[in-house]
Amino acid sequence: MLINILNDEKFVDLMQRHIEEVMLYLFDNDQNFGILCKIEHLTFEPELPEHITSEFRPMTLFYLAGYTYDSARIDGDRLIFEAGFGPENIGSFVTVPLPSIMQIIIDETPIFINHAVYKPSEQKEEQSGGGVENSMAAFLSNPENQKFLKKK
């Protein structure tokens, strides 16, 4: 039955690997892209104000271009990028579990669709550590990002 496959952990892992491979290909080819993902599985560091988060829909599209694209990195089973939100352009690191990405989009056309049902486990979240630390580690792992650090 289809629902059994979509809920199967091995199928979710397979889709996660495909998502990672597609995004790595796009990064290797300097191709901007969008991700449509389930907002309930995302974390924001620092947290965004209520007047911004209340505007998010259950499925939200993030377009990775410019600084957001340049800051994007895959760290284990998560995509991490920095983006500005709202009219105030409030900066926040966004952490997206790969299986919660439902589509990868280029020029308004989905090039990848994920039908797997992702259910985050508490054990995985406990093992992954804090969002800010993981985001900063991913950011600092790229030597090109040193230019963004304040010098004393």
Buried (B, 14 or more C-beta within 10 A) or exposed (E): EEEEEBBEEEBBBEBBEBBBEBBEEBBEEEBBBBBBBBBEBBBBBEEBEEEBBEEBEEEBEBEBEEBBBBBBBBBEBBBBBBBEBEEEEBEBBBBBBBBBBBBBBEEEEEBBEBEBBBEEEEEEEEEBEEBEEBBBEBBEEEEEBEEEEEEE
